[in-house]
Amino acid sequence: MILLLIAFLFVGKKFALKTVAVSVLFPLMLDILLRYPLTELYDEPMLSALFAGTLLGAGSGIVLRSGAS
């Protein structure tokens, strides 16, 4: 909580609000996605790695492009 207040003071309100939003949405989305496992991907390690890399790259790109951390 103290780090969030420091970020609010030094970096700005917009950045601090984005950080709070991501801190709430990430566990929520993770919980939703874990309820529906993609068992087809477990059998194909190469396909699983391809999907993981694509999703991580796209997610990182969206986060960085929006100015969040």
C-alpha positions in Angstrom: 0.0 0.0 0.0 2.8 2.4 0.8 4.5 1.7 -2.5 1.2 2.6 -4.3 1.1 5.9 -2.5 4.7 6.6 -3.4 3.9 5.8 -7.1 0.8 8.1 -6.9 3.0 10.9 -5.7 6.0 10.5 -7.9 4.7 8.9 -11.1 1.2 10.2 -11.3 -2.5 9.4 -10.8 -3.0 7.7 -14.1 -0.1 5.3 -13.6 -1.2 4.4 -10.1 -4.8 3.7 -11.2 -3.6 1.4 -14.0 -1.4 -0.5 -11.5 -4.4 -1.0 -9.2 -6.6 -2.1 -12.1 -4.0 -4.7 -13.3 -3.5 -5.9 -9.7 -7.2 -6.6 -9.4 -7.9 -7.9 -13.0 -4.9 -10.3 -13.2 -5.8 -12.7 -10.4 -9.5 -12.5 -11.5 -8.7 -13.5 -15.1 -6.2 -16.1 -13.9 -8.9 -17.7 -11.8 -11.4 -17.7 -14.7 -8.9 -19.2 -17.1 -7.9 -21.9 -14.7 -11.5 -23.1 -14.4 -11.4 -24.1 -18.1 -8.1 -25.9 -18.8 -7.1 -26.5 -22.4 -6.3 -30.2 -22.1 -5.7 -30.5 -25.9 -2.5 -28.5 -25.5 -1.0 -30.8 -22.8 -0.5 -33.5 -25.4 1.5 -31.4 -27.8 4.4 -29.6 -26.1 5.4 -27.7 -29.2 1.9 -26.4 -29.8 1.7 -25.5 -26.1 5.0 -23.5 -26.3 3.8 -21.7 -29.4 0.5 -20.6 -27.8 2.3 -19.6 -24.6 4.8 -17.5 -26.4 2.2 -15.9 -28.6 -0.1 -15.0 -25.6 2.8 -13.8 -23.4 4.1 -11.6 -26.3 0.8 -10.2 -27.1 0.0 -9.5 -23.5 3.3 -7.8 -22.8 2.9 -5.7 -26.0 -0.5 -4.5 -24.9 0.7 -3.7 -21.4 3.7 -1.8 -22.6 1.8 0.0 -25.4 -0.8 1.3 -22.9 2.0 2.8 -20.7 1.6 0.5 -17.7 4.3 -1.5 -16.1 
